[in-house]
Amino acid sequence: MLRTVKRRIIATSAAYFAMLVLAVPFAAAITPISQGYSTDQTIPVGSIVSLTQGSTDRVIAASTTTSDSIIGVVVNDGSSPISLNSGATNQVQVATSGVVPIFVSDVNGDIQQGDQITASHIKGIGMKASTNTKVVGVAQGPMTGKNKQKVKDETGEEQEITLGQLPVLVSVSYHYKTPDKTIIPAALQNVANTVAGKKVDSLPIIISTVIFVVMLITVVSIVYAMIRSSIISVGRNPMAQSAVYRDIIQLSLLVLAIIGAGVIAIYLILTRL
């Protein structure tokens, strides 16, 4: 009987210890940890911040131009169970881990739970990450406290966006966008994007590729026929060189015209469609 009781006590203690071991890292992952950073700005709580260039203890409100140095989110002083403070004046507490509320906008599309959040062109305000960029963390819920505002984008044009707040699991990292599944090879897609100066859909690329292939076959056929006929003509009649040269010039102009028309057509399709 005594042995049975001892075994139960040992088993219960082991289970309790295992729960503690598992609970500690989980609690550390969701408990905000913050640190004091100096700033020359008035940065509202819930704003994304970046380190100033060449500094390790001074922050500014983050934007797309400073997203590579994102460090965390501003929180209320004393709201984190674990916080570090150097005692310097003009400080803000920046959460570098844990779940904290953050200001966001739909400037880059609606934000869903699980979306990566990065800095937007509005200082301190986050948005959904859709490209390769540094992110502050992962959205843990829907946007609340929504309100409409008109702001100017990077080109200076005014647009209406929705601002709000949502909880984010702060975990600063680099987000790599998953390539879209498409039948277009990545190299060809990059060339098309470079020519058009924007992301090009699959259909214009396919049409442009067909035009290019037809143009290439036509040009190669004309050049081959031109060389072949010139050799045969000179072989039969050496005195016909002037006529052969004239035909070569005419056919060369035709080839250049075909290439020019094809290039213009491809450019218009990639940029207009």
Secondary structure, 3 states (H helix, E strand, C coil): CHHHHHHHHHHHHHHHHHHHHHHHHHHHHHCCEEEEEECCCCCCCCCEEEECCCCCCEEEECCHHHHHHEEEEEECCCCCCEEECCCCCCEEEEEEEEEEEEEEECCCCCCCCCCEEEECCCCCCEEECCCCEEEEEEECCCCEEEEEEEEECCCCCEEEEEEEEEEEEEEEEEECCCCCCCCCCHHHHHHHHHHHCCCCCHHHHHHHHHHHHHHHHHHHHHHHHHHHHHHHHHHHCHHHHHHHHHHHHHHHHHHHHHHHHHHHHHHHHHHHC
